[in-house]
Amino acid sequence: MIAINVNDDIFDKTIGNEEEVIIKRKNKTDDLVLLTAKKYNEILEELKRFQYWQEIDKRIEDLKAGKGIIMPAPLGVDDE
């Protein structure tokens, strides 16, 4: 484990304003982003929704290309 001392102001700004903190490094590809757990979870949920809709789009394209069967709706389900 690596422990470092950090000014608490950084964390207060991050948590209070829900802003991300970018920790700059000499090599930009090594920059770090500090964000709250709430923001992290929001990003994960958005990613899951995006992946879900990508799968739906893929299945629609498969149907259009003739790679699938459209099943009739189960009995008792109304098309409204």
N, C-alpha and C positions, 0 to 999 in steps of 0.2 A: 504494500500500500504506500502511496505517495501522499504526504500531507504538506499543504502549503498554507501560509498565512495570507488572508485576503481581507481587504477593507470591507467591513460590513455594509458600507454605503452601496456597494455594487449589488448585494443581495436585497437590500431594502428597495432599491430602485426596480429591480427585477420583479420582486413579489408584489410591491405596491402598485406598480403600473402595468404589470403583466407584459413587460417589454423583454425582448431577448438581449443578452449581453454577448457581444462578439469579442472573443479573446484573440487578438492579433498575434500572429507569429511571423518570423522572417519569411518563411515560405507560405504563401497564401493558401496553398492546399492543406496546410496543417493548422489553419485557423480553427478555433473551437467556438461553439455556440452554447451558451448557458441559458436555459429556459425553465420555467416553472413546470412542475408535474402536471398541472392543469392544462397548460398549453401543449405539453408533450402528448397527453391523452387525447386532446382535441385533434391534433395532427394525426394520430393513429386512427381515430374514428373516421376522419375524412379520407384517409388512405384506404380503409376498409370499404367505404362507400364507393370510392373511385374504382377499386378492384372489382366490386360487385357489378357496377354498371359496365365495366369493360367486358366482363364475362357475358352479360346480357347482350351487348352489342355483337360479340363474337358469335353467339348462338343465333342471333337474327341473321347475320351474314351467312352462317352455315345453312339456315333454312332457305335463304334466297338462292344459294348455290345448289339447292336440291339435296343437301346432306342432312336430312332429318325428316321427321314425320310430325305433322301438327295433329295432336290428339283432340278429339271432341271434349267439350267441357263436361265434367261430371254431372249426373242428374241432379236437379234441384238448384243449379247455379244459373242465375239469370244474367243475361247480357244487358246491362243498363248503360 
